[in-house]
Structures are given as structure tokens and as C-alpha cells.
Amino acid sequence: MRYQRSSRLFKEAKEVIPGGVNSPVRAFKAVGGNPVFIKKAKGAYLFDEDNNKYIDYISSWGPMILGHAHPKVTESIIKTTKNGTSFGTPTELETKIAKLAIKMVPNIDQIRFVNSGTEACMSAIRLARGFTGKEKIIKFSGCYHGHSDSFLIQAGSGGATFGNPSSPGVTQGSAKDTLIAEFNNLDNVSNIFDKNKNKIAALIIEPVAGNMGCIPPKKDFLKGLRSLCDDHKALLIFDEVMTGFRLSKGGAQELYGIKADIVTFGKVLGGGLPVGAFASNVEIMSFLAPKGEVYQAGTLSGNPLAMIAGYNTLKILDEDPEIYSRLEKKTKKLEEQLRYISIKNKIKHQINRIGSMISIHFTDHPVVNFETSKKGDNIYYKKYFHGMLDQNIYLPPSAYESYFLNDAISDKDIDLTSEAYNLVSLDF
């Protein structure tokens, strides 16, 4: 009866919400069973409707880098709420967070706020097409850039979870303008450019893939993409919805020393509230309405609650850069302990990690792209997920998702996680 109330709530939800959830991976289809319904969170922990407590390794899929319900963030939201929740007008807060984001991230002059990572990536592509006058884009198999039509072609994450590389409802017209490349294969990308000369507006990539598990780029892969885009007069778009403000203050651009033409943000930028953004230099952003002719708008874009939550989250990260060192140390410890236990208990595995993003793939083969990620043993993963859940460890309910650690997770939490994995892996 451990999940009695959660099971009852899921049955009730399915009557009024398609599949009982508002984002597919939450339904536990990839791992089986009924999803856990969470009623509150604090620091490193989730608390469900049956009063079970979990060490949280998804951090709301990345935004909660400081931990849940950080007092400076939550108090600022409460204070701001008393002055109203939305105005549909410009506010000083929008400018404040814009200045701070531009200060923290290299190679951007201006930023436009939207309501989600999907909106950010969709708008970035439209802006790239408007700027270059070209229509085709390159995306990578297994990379997920939101649920806009252009991106639901060999998407990772949810699409992979459900065995649907595309989606009904995506038109042939959308599909034909989206060219699919293989992550970490520079020759493949070069061939696509050569076959579509003067037709490609932009290449969009998660610089660290997080929707086929965590997959870092190979050495010089991002540098090579930068050169190819320059050679073919295409824009390089970094989808930093996951990596922005997480892997470093300046995200993947700073971490890898690569300049993108357009960068998209979300997750951490909103401090736990729905926020997305896209940013670039003045030349490219001048094509955006109302200054230019590339149209984009949003009724709730830049709403004060999201802006204050994001502003205070970024402010803490900016003023305490040691957060990134702490996250690196803790995530490395988790990586080392998971690897030690896997070897000790003779579990086939590959562990990928960069900064505070990490995933374990149950396979003997290196996982470097979507095809190799699919070689992981998903039966193992199901056993692993539910075994860990029963030990009060909340992991991504899909083998195609990255873990995201937060600053509130302690060494003791990681030790408890390792003990749980040792126990669970003995049953494999």
C-alpha cells in the first residue's frame, strides 16, 4: 500500500487529463506501474501523497539547481505576488534579469523572454530563417528541442520512450525542411551541408545531449560544427534549455569555448517557474519584431513572478560560483560510486557525465549518440528504476533522460543512493 493514494489520484486524473499527465514521461509508461504524485518538496527531497520521502535526482528536469523551495527564491515570489501576477506591460524586472543573463553568458547582446523552452527554440529557428533567408534546418537524431512540428522528427526523450521517432500531426512540409544528422559524427553533418548547398538556415543542437540520456560531445565536435556553419553561412544555435546556467554560469558556450549565433534558455532561467528565452547579438536580434519583421509574441512572456524567480536564482549563481564546484564534486562522487558498484556486481554499464548532468546506460557499448543509446537494456532499467524508487530514490522514469543534481543534495544523500543501488543491483 506504499503508493495507495498516488494510484488513486492517477486513476482520477486519467478521467479528465489525457493519459493522466500533462507531460508524457510522467506517466511511467517506459518503466511500468503508476506514477508517484508529489505534494511538496524541500531542498534535495520530494514528498509524495502517501508521505513517502525521496532523494530527488531530476530537480524538476533541471530547473531546481539550488534545491527545492530555496527561501530567497520563494520569498521573492510571495512578495512579488502581492503586487499582482501579470500586467501585460513592460516591467523593470524584465530588464534586470536581461542585464544579469547577458552579463553571465558570453557572446550575447540581447535576450527575448518567452514561456517555455519549446517557444524559445521555435522562435530561434524562425529568427534564423528570417535572418538568412533560407528555410532548411539541421537537427540531430535523439536531440529534443520541444514539441514544435519542426523538432518532432527523430526526437529523443519522450518520442524515444514511446517508440515514436516522429508524431502524427507533423506535416510532410515540416518534415522536408528538417534534415537529420547523427550526434558526434562530423563527417555526417558535413555531407548534409554539401548536399544542401545554400539551403540551410541553421543547425540546432543540444551541446550536451540530455534527451537520450546524458551524452557529451566528442572532442572538437562542437568546434567542427562551428566551422561548418561558418563555411556554409548557416547559423549555429545552441539549445541550452538544459545546459544554460547549469554547467557553468555561461553554460556550454563558456564550458567549451564555442560561440553560438543564437542561444536558447529555459529551466534554470525560470527558477522553477515557466520561462524560456532566446538570445543573440544585436545584428541578429534586430530582425525581431517590433524592430524587425520576424514576428514573435506572448501574452504572459516576462510575467513578474517568473522574472523574479529567475532573477534571484541567477543572482545566487552569479554571486556564489562555487555552487558549480560543489555540484561537480558531488556528481563525480555519484559517478564513481555507481561505477564501482556496477563493476563489483558485474552489471554491464556505461556512465556518462558532464558537470551535474549524469546518466547510466545498461550496455557494454560506449553511448555517444541516439543509436548507441538505444542499445541499453531497458528491462534492466525498469528493474533499476522501481528498485531505487522502493528505496526512496527518485530517478528519471525513462532510460532516455538525464539526471540533474542540485546544490541541496548532500554527501550523505549520495551515500544512501549508492547503498540503495548496491542492494538493487544484487537482484539483477
N, C-alpha and C positions, 0 to 999 in steps of 0.2 A: 504494500500500500504506500510505497515510498513516493509515488507520483500521482496519488489519487486525485487531488484537486486539479493538478495540471491536465490530467487525462480528461476530466470532466469539462474543464474550460476549453480544451481543444475540440471536443465533440460539439460544444455550444458554438464555438467560433466558426466551425465548418458550415453551419446552417446559414450564416449571414456574411461570411468572408470567403471568397474562392480559395479552396484548399485550406481554409482556416488561418491563413497567414497573409501578411502584406509584403512579403519578400520571400521567394520560393525556397531558398536554402533553409529557412527557419522551420520548415515542415518536417525535417528529419527524413525525407524520402531517401536520401543517399545512405543513411545508416540504419533506417528502420526504427520502429517504435513511435511514440508520441512525443512531441516537443515539450520541453520544460517551460512553463510560464513563470517569468520573473516578476516580482513585485517591487523589489528595491535593490539598490547596490550602494556599496560604500568602499572606497579605496580599491583594494585588489579583489573584492568579493561580490558575488551575486547571491541573492536570497530568493528562493522560489516560493510559489504559492502554497507549497507543502512544508515550508520552513526549513528546507534543506539549504545549506550554505556551500558555495563553490568557490574555488580559486579560479579566477576568470582569465582565460588566455585569448579572448577575442577582442576585449576592450571596445565593444560595440562596433566591431570590424575596423578598429583603428583610431577613432576619434579621441578616446579617453586616455591619452598618453600620460596624463598626470594622475590617473586613477579616477574612480567614480566619485561624484559629488564633492569635488575639490571645493573647500569652503570659499576661497577667493572668487571662484567662478560662479558657484551657486548663489552666493550672497549678492554678487553684482547683477545677476539675472533678476532676483527678487526685487532689488532696489529699482532697477530699470522698469520692471513690470508696473510699478506703482504710477509711472508717468504715462502709461499707455503701451500697447503691444504692437501697434502698426499705424503708420500715418499716411503712407503713400506719397511721401515727400522726401526731399533730401534731409539728412541729419548730419551733425558734426561727427557722430560715431563712425559713419562710413569713411570719412576722410581720415580719422585717427587710425583705424585698422588698416586702411590702404597704405598710409605712410609707414606703418610698422612692418607690414608684409614686404613692401618694396625695400625697406632698409635691411631686412633679414635675408632676402632672396637675391642672388646675383643676377644681373642681366635682364632685369625688368624695370620699366619706367612707369607703367600704368597698369591698373588692375580693374576688372569689372566683376562685381559680385552677382551671383545667381543663387538658386536654391538647392542645387544638388550637383554631384559630380557628373551625372548624365548631362545636365544642362550645360555645364562647363565644357565638356568635350564636344558636344553637339555644336555649341556656339563657336568653339575654336576651329572646328572644321569649316563651318560657314565663313568665318573670317578669313581663313587660309584660302578658300576658293575665291572669295571676293578680292583678296589682295593679289593673288597670282593670275586670276582669270582662267584658271584650269579647273577640271572637275574631278579627276580620279584621285583616290587616296590609297595609301598602303597601310594596312594594319597587320598585326601578327596573329597567327593561329594561337588560340589559347589566351590571348590578352582580352580583357573585358574593359570597355570604356563606357559602360552604361547601356541602357536599353533602347537607345535611339536606333532607327532602322539600319542606318549605315554601319552600325557596330555589331549587330546581331548576326554576323556571318563568321562562323568558326570562332565564336566567343568562348571563353573559358568559364570557370566558376559554375554558376547556375546552369548554363547551357550544357556544360560537360557533365554536371551532376545528373541531369535528366536525359542524357544521351541525345540531345538535340543540338547539333553544331550550328543550326540556324533557327529560325522561328517562323511558323505560319504568320502571314500578315506582312512579312517583309517582301516588298515588290522586286520583280526582276530588275527594274530600273535602278533601285538602290543597290542591289547586289552587283550589277555590272560595273558600277563606279568604285567598288571596294575591292582592291587587289590584296590577296592574302600571301603573306611571307612567313618564313619559318624563323622563329626566335633563335638568336645566336648563330645564324647562318648568313654571313655577309655576302657570300657568292650568290645565294638565292635572291637576296634583295637587289644586288647589282643586276642580275638577269632581268628582274621585273622592271627596273628602270630602263634598261636597254630596249625592252620590248614595247615600252610605252613612252617613247621619247616625246617630250614637250606636252605631255598629257597629265602629269602627276602634280597636283597642287601641294600635297603634304604627305608626310609619313608620321603616323602617330604610334607611340609605343609607351608601355609601362617600362621605365628604365630598369626597375626591378619588378619582374612579373609577380603578381600576388594572387592571380586568379587561376593558376594551375598548380597551386602550392607556391611557395616562395622559390623563385628561380632568378638568381642574379645574372647579370650579363657577363659573358666571357671577356677576357682581357682584350681591349681595343675594339670590341664590338660597337659600343656607342660612338667611339671616335670614328670608326669606319662609316657609320650611318651619317654622322655629321658631314663627312667628306662627300659621300654620295649625294646628299641633299644639296650641298653647295654646287657640285658638278652639274646637277640636273635642274638647278633653280627651283627646288621644292623646299617647302618649309618643314623644319623638324619640330614636331610637337611632342613634348614630354607630358604624358599623363601622370601627374604627381598627386593625384587624389589620395593615394595611399602613402607615397613616399615623402610628399611635401611636409616639411616641418617635423617629420618623424625620424628620418635617417640622419639628419643634421638640421641646423637652423635654416640653411639654404636648400635643403632637400637633396635630390640626386644630382642636380646641376653642381652644387658645391662639392658633394662627396666624390664625384667622378671627374670634376673639372671640365665638363662639357656644356657648351652654351646652346640651349634650345631657342628656337624662334618664338614659340608660344608655349606657355606652361599652364596646365590646369591644376586646380586645387579643390579640396573638399575635406571631409573627415576632421583632421586635427584643426583645420582653419575655423571650424564652427564650434569647437569646444563642447561638442555633444549635441548641438542644435543643427538643423538642416541648413547647410551653407555649401556653395560651390563658388569657384571663381576662375577666371582665365586672365592671363597677363602676358604682356609683350613689351616691345619698345614703342616709342611714340609714333614712329612711321607706320607700323602695322595697326596699332590701336586707333589711329586717326581715320581708318576706313570704317570704324564702328559708329552707328547712329548714337546720338544725334549729330555728331560731327561729320561722319561719313554716311555712306549709303547701305552698308551691311546692317540689316535690322536685327535687333535683339531687345527683348523687354521682359519684365517680370513684376507682377503686382506686389509680391512680398519680398522681392530682392532687396537686400540691405536692411531688412527689418531690424529694429533696435535690439531685440532680445538675442538674435543670432550674432549681431555685431558685437555686443558687449561680452557675450560668452567667448567669442573668438578672440576679441581684443585682449581679454585678460589671460586667456590660455597662451597666446603668442607672447604676451608681456612676461609671463613667468618663464617661458622657454628662453626668451631673449636675455633675461636678467640672470638666469641660472643655467648656463650652458653645460654645467656638469651633469645635468639630467641625462644628456646623451652618453656620457661616460658611464654613468650608473646603469643605464639601460644596456649598453654594450657588455658590461661586466656580468650583469645578471643573465642576459640571454646567452652569452658564451658559456656560462656555468650550466645552464639548462641543456645546451647543445652537448657539452662534454659528458654530462651525466646520462642523457638519453643514449648517446653513442656507446658509452661504457656498458650500460645495462643491455643494450641490443646485442653487442658482441658477446657479453658474458652468457646471455640466454639464447645465443645462436639464432637471433632474429635477423632475417635479411632486411637491410635498410639503407637508405640514403638520407642524410640530413643536410638540408640547405639553409643557410643563414646569412643575413646581412643586417648589421645593427640589431634592432629589436624586432625584426621580422624573421620567422623561422618556420620550417615545416619538416615533417618526417614522411618519407615515402617508403613503403614496404616493398622494396625491389633491390636486386643486386646491381642494377644498371644505373650509371650516373643520370640524373634528371636535369636536362639542360633546355628542354622545350616541351611543347604540348604532347608530341608523340611519345616521348620518353616518360612523361608524367603519367600517361595512360597505362604504362606497364606496371604501375604499382598494384599490389594485391588489395583490392577493395574489400574482400572478405575479412582480411586481417584488420583493415581499418575499422570496419564495423565493430569487430570484437574489441579492438583497442578503444574506440570511442565510448562504447557503453560500459566497458570495464572501468575506464577512467571516470566516467560520469558517476558510477556507483561508488567510486572512491572520492567523490566531491571535487572532481577536477572538470571544469567546463572547457572543452576544446571545440574547434570548428566542426560542425556536423557534416563535413564533406572533406574528402581527401584532396580536393582541388582548391582549398583555401589556405591562406597563410595564418599563422598565429601572430598576434600583436601583444607584446608585453607592455605594461605600464609602470610608471615610476613607483607606484604603491606596492608592487609585488616585492616581497622580502626574500632573503636567502632561505629562511625557514619554509616559506611557501614553495620554493623551488625544491628543497629537500623533500618535502611532503609529496610533491609531484613525482619526484624520482622514485620514492618508495612505492607510490601507487603504481607506477609503470613497471617496476620490478615485479610486483605482485601479479599484475595483469598479464605481463608477458610470459610468465611461467605457465599460463593456461593456453598459450597459443599452440 
